Structures are given as structure tokens and as C-alpha cells.
Amino acid sequence: MEEFLRASKQALEGLENFRKIKVVMGNESCDLDSAVCALVHGFWHFNKLKKEHVDDVAVIPLLNVTKRMFKIKTEVVYVMKENNIPLELLTFRDEIDLRELSERQMLELSLVDHHTLTDYDVSLAGSVVEVIDHRPQDTNWPWTGRDINLEKVGSCATLVARNILDKNPRLVDQQISSLLKGPILIDTSNFSESVARATQLDIQVMQELEKISTNTEPDGGSSTGCGDSSGKSTPLDTQTNRNKIYSAILNAKTDISCLSPEDLILKDLKFVNGIPIPGLPILVEEFLNLNAALEALNSFTRERESQHQHRLMVILGMNLKGQVVKRDLGVFSFLPNDLENKIVKALESVDSGLDLSPSLSTLKENWSLKLYKQGNVRATRKQILPIIQSASAGC
């Protein structure tokens, strides 16, 4: 992996020396699944081209966030460090001009962990050659004629892992295995039955990755053996190891001690039809109790309004600590705002399947805030985004 990352950084300094630049890009939230998939799938492409003796194509795994913002992706930073990935070898969005490469017809873009392009990136559509995602198909983005792998599984890392295990399993050493296991455990809530997000493929891939991990695992500071002296692991060993990995990443993800409310809004931010939808590592209720949280909501929304974009945001909160997953949802909006009414109606609808119950409603002179407890904790942002998308279509 380090050889690949060093090669990608060297290529970045001389892109004009290559015929094509193959960029593997995660989504704009740069969450753990997205970041790991960009690195590992890029690693697979790098080795494939190397095996074919192709030396005029550079492969660059792109973390779709600015270098300055990377620090707020606390769980991504943690996993990279734990798996001995030199942070200085990572490539960020503000370090490469994708539009220029696309205009020069040098760009071959692989999308991982998303299959829709933001308004900012829509001009890159003609350069997309490959898509790997675990979200439901967006009919507005069929990607006809591209190499498509869309499958509803718990984690996109499962699909990336399956590809490399099927086509070049020798590449999956302990480091690659450990990288891939992290997002699978996080996205399936450690294979929680109550959350019910894991599919049979997630389970099968995880078991294959665990067979490869015969040595120590990153576990947040302590080392643990995986298996007995014969090299075989028992179910108890396996679950203990999963618990340690999951807890360590979760602790890093929910560590907000060095983050401001503004950082938390940006930490896991996605957009639908121009509407910002931040995913918080804490409940929205807890976020609102932070010092200057309301000021941060006002400031962020005001900035969007000044750019002639929507005057509201939908905030998703989650608490994974303890035995029971909790979720809540907030809608912050400047008034008057007809779009807010449409979105709130769609989210409150029985058909949404969210099972929302109002817990707070604040109305000020120029803004409103509605907070809901989410009864259906199995519904993640993947299920909520299409609801907001449909309600805001044409607005």
C-alpha cells in the first residue's frame, strides 16, 4: 500500500507525464467507508496496471475533502494511523484539478461509495468509467455503458473487498484486511441484529478477511491475539476482536472534544438537491446543548442563503454507545420557507417509515427548529435521502 501511495503522490507532481489519470474518488462526506474504498480500490487498480506493464496511466486515490478539513474526520484519521498509512501520502480534493483533467480528456474517474454527482462535480460525468456503491439506484444516474457495481449491502467496503478477493486475493495482506474490516463493522453496527443492516455478503466477506488476519489487530491501544496456537480462531476470539476494533473506531468517531459545532456540521455532510444533510456522531438533542450550536446552524444556513441556495438543513443524529442505537432528526430553516413544510410533511408521513415523534419545536422571528426522535433506528441516511430528494424535486 505504501508503495502505491508514494507512486500516486509522485504522479501528482507530474500529471502531464501520463496519458491517463485514473482517479478513485469517494463521496463528499469522506466517511470511513468512502476513504477506505478509495484507497483499497485504487491499490487494486495500481497493481492491475503494474501486472499488465502499463506505465503511462497514474492511479490516484482521492479523499473527497480538502486537506484542511481532513482533521475533523476523526475516525478516518484514527484508522489510517492504526494501519500505518502515512497521512502525508494521502491526496485530497484541493490537491488536484479534476475539471482540467476532464476537459483535457485525461481523466478516468471511478466513483466509490456513491453514484450521484454533486452540482459542483456534474461536469465530470463524461469522465466516469466505473461506479461501485451500496446505495439504492438513483434513476437519474443510470451510468449506461460504464462498469457498474451497485448492490445493496451494509458497506461499500464489502463490494471492494469482494472484487479484490475474487480477482487478486494475494493483494489482501493483514494491512488491507484490517483497513476493510473497519468500515464493514461500523456500517453494520458490528453486525447488530437490532440494526439489521448486514447482508449475507457482508458476513461472508468479513469472515474471509478475518481468515487473513492471523496476527495482531488495531484495537485502540492494546494488542490481542486472534486465534489459538494452531492458527484457528474461535467464535469467541472473533467476536472479542470485532468488539475491540468496533469500539476503538467508534470512540474515535464520537470524540468531539476538539471539534466545534461548525466542525460537527461539516464532519459528515452530504447534499440532496442542494439541501445540506449533516450526519452527527451524537444526537441532535446533544448537539443543541453545545455552546454556540444554534449560532453555528444560523451561520451555516446564512452562508448557503448568500450563495442563493436553500435556506434550510436536515440534521441527522445518532448515538451508538451502549447496547441500544438511538437516532433523532432535526429540521432547521429560515422563515418563511415553503420547502421546509414539504420536507417536514414527507418525513412525518407514515409512508416514510421513520416513525418520528416530535420532541422540540422552536419558532423565532426569522427561523424555526423542529426536533424528532426517530423510532425506526434501522432507517439510516441512505433511506432518508430519497425522501428528501422526492420532497424537494423541482425546488
C-alpha positions as CSV (number, residue, x, y, z in Angstrom):
1,M,0.0,0.0,0.0
2,E,2.8,2.5,0.9
3,E,4.5,1.9,-2.5
4,F,1.2,2.7,-4.2
5,L,0.6,5.8,-2.2
6,R,4.1,7.1,-2.8
7,A,3.7,6.4,-6.5
8,S,0.4,8.3,-6.5
9,K,2.0,11.4,-4.8
10,Q,4.9,11.3,-7.2
11,A,2.5,11.2,-10.1
12,L,0.6,14.1,-8.7
13,E,3.7,16.3,-9.2
14,G,3.9,15.4,-12.9
15,L,0.5,14.6,-14.3
16,E,1.5,15.8,-17.7
17,N,3.8,12.8,-18.0
18,F,0.9,10.4,-18.2
19,R,-1.6,9.5,-20.9
20,K,-4.4,9.0,-18.4
21,I,-5.0,9.8,-14.8
22,K,-7.2,7.2,-13.1
23,V,-8.8,8.8,-10.0
24,V,-10.7,6.7,-7.5
25,M,-12.9,9.1,-5.6
26,G,-15.1,8.6,-2.6
27,N,-18.1,10.7,-1.7
28,E,-18.1,14.3,-0.4
29,S,-18.6,13.2,3.3
30,C,-15.2,11.4,3.3
31,D,-16.5,9.0,5.9
32,L,-14.6,5.9,6.8
33,D,-16.2,3.6,4.2
34,S,-15.6,6.2,1.4
35,A,-12.0,6.8,2.4
36,V,-11.0,3.1,2.7
37,C,-12.7,2.2,-0.5
38,A,-10.8,4.9,-2.4
39,L,-7.5,3.7,-1.1
40,V,-8.1,-0.1,-1.5
41,H,-9.8,0.0,-4.8
42,G,-7.1,2.4,-6.1
43,F,-4.5,-0.1,-4.8
44,W,-6.2,-2.9,-6.8
45,H,-6.1,-0.8,-10.0
46,F,-2.5,0.2,-9.4
47,N,-1.4,-3.5,-9.1
48,K,-3.6,-4.5,-12.1
49,L,-1.8,-1.9,-14.3
50,K,1.5,-2.9,-12.9
51,K,0.9,-6.5,-13.8
52,E,-0.1,-5.5,-17.3
53,H,3.1,-3.4,-17.6
54,V,1.1,-0.2,-18.2
55,D,3.2,2.7,-17.1
56,D,1.5,5.7,-18.8
57,V,-1.5,5.6,-16.5
58,A,-1.3,7.1,-13.0
59,V,-3.7,5.9,-10.2
60,I,-4.6,8.4,-7.5
61,P,-7.0,7.5,-4.6
62,L,-8.8,10.8,-3.8
63,L,-10.2,11.7,-0.4
64,N,-13.1,14.0,-1.4
65,V,-12.4,16.6,1.2
66,T,-9.9,19.5,1.5
67,K,-6.6,18.8,3.3
68,R,-7.6,21.4,5.9
69,M,-10.9,19.6,6.7
70,F,-9.4,16.1,7.0
71,K,-8.7,16.6,10.7
72,I,-12.4,16.6,11.5
73,K,-12.8,13.1,10.1
74,T,-11.6,11.7,13.4
75,E,-12.4,8.1,12.8
76,V,-10.7,8.2,9.3
77,V,-7.5,9.7,10.8
78,Y,-7.5,7.1,13.5
79,V,-7.9,4.1,11.2
80,M,-5.2,5.4,8.8
81,K,-2.7,5.9,11.7
82,E,-3.6,2.5,13.3
83,N,-2.9,0.8,9.9
84,N,0.4,2.6,9.3
85,I,-0.9,4.7,6.4
86,P,1.4,7.8,6.2
87,L,-1.0,10.7,6.3
88,E,1.4,12.8,4.2
89,L,0.9,10.3,1.3
90,L,-2.9,10.9,1.1
91,T,-4.3,13.0,-1.7
92,F,-7.1,15.5,-1.0
93,R,-9.6,17.2,-3.2
94,D,-7.9,20.6,-3.3
95,E,-4.6,19.0,-4.5
96,I,-5.8,18.0,-8.0
97,D,-7.8,19.8,-10.6
98,L,-10.3,17.2,-11.8
99,R,-12.1,19.6,-14.1
100,E,-9.0,20.5,-16.0
101,L,-8.1,16.8,-16.4
102,S,-11.6,16.1,-17.6
103,E,-11.5,18.9,-20.1
104,R,-8.2,17.6,-21.4
105,Q,-9.7,14.1,-21.7
106,M,-7.1,12.7,-19.4
107,L,-9.4,11.7,-16.6
108,E,-10.8,8.3,-15.9
109,L,-12.9,8.6,-12.8
110,S,-14.0,5.7,-10.6
111,L,-16.8,6.6,-8.1
112,V,-16.8,4.5,-4.9
113,D,-19.4,4.7,-2.1
114,H,-21.6,7.0,-4.2
115,H,-23.1,7.0,-7.7
116,T,-24.5,10.5,-8.0
117,L,-22.5,13.7,-8.7
118,T,-23.0,17.0,-6.8
119,D,-23.8,20.1,-8.8
120,Y,-20.1,21.0,-8.3
121,D,-19.0,17.8,-10.0
122,V,-21.6,17.3,-12.6
123,S,-19.2,18.4,-15.3
124,L,-17.1,15.3,-14.5
125,A,-19.9,12.9,-15.6
126,G,-18.3,12.3,-19.0
127,S,-15.1,11.1,-17.4
128,V,-16.8,8.5,-15.1
129,V,-15.8,5.0,-16.2
130,E,-16.7,2.9,-13.1
131,V,-19.1,3.0,-10.2
132,I,-19.1,0.9,-7.0
133,D,-21.8,1.7,-4.5
134,H,-24.1,0.1,-2.0
135,R,-27.0,2.6,-2.2
136,P,-30.3,2.1,-3.9
137,Q,-30.1,3.0,-7.6
138,D,-30.9,6.6,-8.3
139,T,-32.8,6.5,-11.6
140,N,-31.4,10.0,-12.5
141,W,-27.9,8.4,-12.7
142,P,-28.1,5.2,-14.7
143,W,-24.5,5.4,-15.9
144,T,-25.2,3.5,-19.1
145,G,-22.1,2.0,-20.7
146,R,-19.9,2.2,-17.6
147,D,-18.6,-0.6,-15.4
148,I,-21.2,-0.6,-12.7
149,N,-21.4,-2.5,-9.4
150,L,-24.4,-1.4,-7.4
151,E,-25.5,-3.8,-4.7
152,K,-27.5,-3.2,-1.5
153,V,-25.1,-4.4,1.2
154,G,-24.1,-2.9,4.5
155,S,-20.9,-1.4,3.4
156,C,-19.3,-0.4,0.1
157,A,-16.1,-1.9,1.5
158,T,-17.8,-5.3,1.2
159,L,-18.0,-4.8,-2.5
160,V,-14.5,-3.5,-2.9
161,A,-13.2,-6.4,-0.8
162,R,-15.2,-9.0,-2.8
163,N,-13.7,-7.6,-6.0
164,I,-10.1,-7.9,-4.8
165,L,-10.6,-11.3,-3.1
166,D,-12.1,-12.7,-6.3
167,K,-9.6,-11.2,-8.7
168,N,-6.3,-10.9,-6.8
169,P,-6.6,-12.3,-3.3
170,R,-2.8,-12.3,-2.8
171,L,-3.0,-8.5,-2.5
172,V,-5.1,-8.8,0.7
173,D,-2.5,-8.8,3.4
174,Q,-3.1,-8.0,7.1
175,Q,-3.0,-4.3,6.5
176,I,-5.5,-4.4,3.6
177,S,-7.7,-6.8,5.6
178,S,-7.7,-4.5,8.6
179,L,-8.5,-1.4,6.6
180,L,-11.5,-3.1,5.0
181,K,-12.9,-4.6,8.2
182,G,-13.2,-1.2,9.9
183,P,-15.9,0.3,7.7
184,I,-17.8,-3.0,7.4
185,L,-18.0,-3.2,11.2
186,I,-19.0,0.5,11.5
187,D,-21.6,0.4,8.7
188,T,-23.3,-2.7,10.1
189,S,-23.0,-1.6,13.7
190,N,-20.8,-4.6,14.4
191,F,-23.4,-6.9,12.7
192,S,-26.1,-5.8,15.2
193,E,-29.2,-7.8,14.8
194,S,-31.4,-4.9,16.0
195,V,-30.0,-2.6,13.4
196,A,-30.2,-5.4,10.7
197,R,-28.0,-3.7,8.2
198,A,-25.7,-6.6,7.4
199,T,-26.3,-8.8,4.4
200,Q,-25.1,-12.4,3.9
201,L,-22.4,-11.0,1.6
202,D,-21.1,-8.6,4.4
203,I,-20.9,-11.6,6.7
204,Q,-19.1,-13.8,4.1
205,V,-16.6,-11.1,3.2
206,M,-15.9,-10.3,6.8
207,Q,-15.1,-14.0,7.5
208,E,-12.7,-14.1,4.6
209,L,-10.9,-11.0,5.8
210,E,-10.7,-12.5,9.3
211,K,-9.0,-15.6,8.0
212,I,-6.3,-13.4,6.6
213,S,-5.8,-11.5,9.9
214,T,-3.7,-14.0,11.8
215,N,-1.6,-11.5,13.6
216,T,-2.4,-8.6,15.9
217,E,-5.2,-6.2,15.2
218,P,-5.6,-2.4,15.8
219,D,-7.7,-2.2,18.9
220,G,-7.2,1.2,20.3
221,G,-4.0,0.8,22.2
222,S,-3.8,-2.9,23.3
223,S,-2.8,-5.9,21.3
224,T,-4.8,-9.1,21.2
225,G,-4.1,-12.5,19.6
226,C,-6.6,-13.7,17.1
227,G,-6.9,-17.5,17.4
228,D,-5.3,-20.3,19.2
229,S,-1.8,-21.8,18.7
230,S,-2.9,-23.7,15.7
231,G,-3.8,-20.5,13.8
232,K,-7.6,-21.1,14.1
233,S,-9.8,-18.6,15.8
234,T,-12.8,-19.5,17.9
235,P,-16.2,-17.6,17.6
236,L,-15.4,-16.1,21.0
237,D,-12.0,-14.8,19.8
238,T,-13.5,-13.4,16.6
239,Q,-16.3,-11.6,18.4
240,T,-13.9,-10.2,21.0
241,N,-11.7,-8.9,18.3
242,R,-14.6,-7.4,16.4
243,N,-15.8,-5.7,19.5
244,K,-12.4,-4.2,20.1
245,I,-12.0,-2.9,16.6
246,Y,-15.5,-1.5,16.5
247,S,-15.3,0.2,19.9
248,A,-11.9,1.8,19.1
249,I,-13.2,3.3,15.8
250,L,-16.5,4.3,17.4
251,N,-14.6,6.1,20.2
252,A,-12.6,8.0,17.6
253,K,-15.7,8.8,15.5
254,T,-17.6,10.1,18.5
255,D,-14.7,12.0,20.0
256,I,-15.9,15.6,19.7
257,S,-13.6,17.0,22.3
258,C,-11.5,19.0,19.8
259,L,-14.4,19.9,17.4
260,S,-16.5,23.0,17.3
261,P,-20.2,22.9,16.4
262,E,-19.2,24.2,12.9
263,D,-16.8,21.2,12.6
264,L,-19.5,18.8,13.6
265,I,-21.8,20.1,10.8
266,L,-19.1,19.6,8.3
267,K,-17.8,16.3,9.7
268,D,-20.2,14.1,7.7
269,L,-22.0,16.4,5.3
270,K,-24.0,15.4,2.2
271,F,-26.3,17.2,0.0
272,V,-29.6,16.3,-1.8
273,N,-30.9,18.8,-4.4
274,G,-28.7,21.4,-2.8
275,I,-30.1,20.7,0.7
276,P,-27.3,20.1,3.3
277,I,-27.8,17.0,5.4
278,P,-25.1,16.7,8.1
279,G,-24.8,13.4,9.9
280,L,-23.7,13.9,13.5
281,P,-21.8,11.4,15.6
282,I,-24.0,12.4,18.5
283,L,-27.8,13.0,18.9
284,V,-29.1,16.3,17.6
285,E,-30.5,16.9,21.0
286,E,-27.0,16.6,22.5
287,F,-25.6,18.9,19.7
288,L,-28.0,21.6,20.5
289,N,-26.8,21.7,24.1
290,L,-23.2,22.6,22.9
291,N,-22.1,26.1,23.3
292,A,-22.9,28.2,20.2
293,A,-24.6,25.3,18.4
294,L,-27.6,27.4,17.3
295,E,-25.2,30.2,16.1
296,A,-23.4,27.6,14.0
297,L,-26.7,26.4,12.4
298,N,-27.6,30.1,11.7
299,S,-24.2,30.9,10.3
300,F,-24.0,27.8,8.1
301,T,-27.5,28.3,6.7
302,R,-27.0,32.0,6.2
303,E,-23.9,31.3,4.2
304,R,-25.8,28.9,2.0
305,E,-28.6,31.6,1.5
306,S,-26.0,34.2,0.5
307,Q,-25.0,31.7,-2.3
308,H,-28.6,31.6,-3.4
309,Q,-29.1,28.1,-2.2
310,H,-31.7,26.5,0.1
311,R,-32.4,28.2,3.4
312,L,-32.7,25.1,5.5
313,M,-30.9,21.9,6.6
314,V,-31.9,18.5,7.8
315,I,-29.7,17.3,10.7
316,L,-29.4,13.6,11.5
317,G,-28.2,12.5,14.9
318,M,-27.1,9.1,16.1
319,N,-25.9,7.6,19.4
320,L,-24.2,4.2,19.0
321,K,-22.9,4.0,22.6
322,G,-24.4,1.4,24.8
323,Q,-26.5,-1.6,23.8
324,V,-29.3,0.4,22.1
325,V,-28.9,2.5,19.0
326,K,-30.6,5.9,19.2
327,R,-31.4,8.3,16.4
328,D,-33.0,11.7,16.1
329,L,-33.6,14.2,13.4
330,G,-33.8,18.0,13.2
331,V,-35.0,20.5,10.6
332,F,-33.6,24.0,10.8
333,S,-35.0,26.6,8.5
334,F,-35.1,30.4,7.9
335,L,-38.6,31.7,7.6
336,P,-40.8,31.8,5.6
337,N,-39.9,28.6,3.8
338,D,-42.4,26.5,1.8
339,L,-39.8,23.9,1.1
340,E,-39.4,23.2,4.8
341,N,-43.2,22.4,5.0
342,K,-42.9,19.9,2.1
343,I,-39.9,18.2,3.6
344,V,-41.3,18.1,7.2
345,K,-44.6,16.6,5.8
346,A,-42.7,13.9,3.9
347,L,-40.6,13.0,6.9
348,E,-43.5,12.9,9.3
349,S,-45.6,10.8,6.9
350,V,-46.3,7.2,7.9
351,D,-45.1,6.2,4.4
352,S,-41.6,7.4,5.3
353,G,-41.2,4.5,7.7
354,L,-39.1,6.7,10.1
355,D,-41.6,6.6,13.0
356,L,-40.9,10.2,14.0
357,S,-42.2,11.7,17.3
358,P,-41.8,15.4,17.9
359,S,-39.6,16.3,20.9
360,L,-39.0,20.0,20.3
361,S,-40.4,22.9,18.3
362,T,-38.8,26.3,18.4
363,L,-40.1,29.3,16.5
364,K,-38.2,32.6,16.4
365,E,-38.7,35.7,14.4
366,N,-36.8,34.5,11.4
367,W,-36.0,30.8,11.9
368,S,-37.6,27.6,13.2
369,L,-36.2,24.4,14.5
370,K,-38.1,21.1,14.7
371,L,-36.6,18.1,16.5
372,Y,-37.9,14.5,16.3
373,K,-37.0,11.2,18.0
374,Q,-36.6,8.5,15.3
375,G,-38.5,5.4,16.3
376,N,-37.2,3.3,13.4
377,V,-33.4,3.2,14.2
378,R,-32.8,0.9,11.2
379,A,-33.5,3.8,8.8
380,T,-30.2,5.4,8.0
381,R,-29.3,8.4,5.9
382,K,-29.4,6.1,2.9
383,Q,-33.2,5.7,3.4
384,I,-33.8,9.3,4.4
385,L,-32.0,10.9,1.4
386,P,-34.6,9.6,-1.2
387,I,-37.4,11.0,0.9
388,I,-35.9,14.5,1.0
389,Q,-34.9,14.2,-2.7
390,S,-38.5,13.4,-3.7
391,A,-40.0,16.2,-1.5
392,S,-37.6,18.8,-2.8
393,A,-37.7,17.8,-6.5
394,G,-38.1,20.8,-8.7
395,C,-37.5,23.3,-5.9
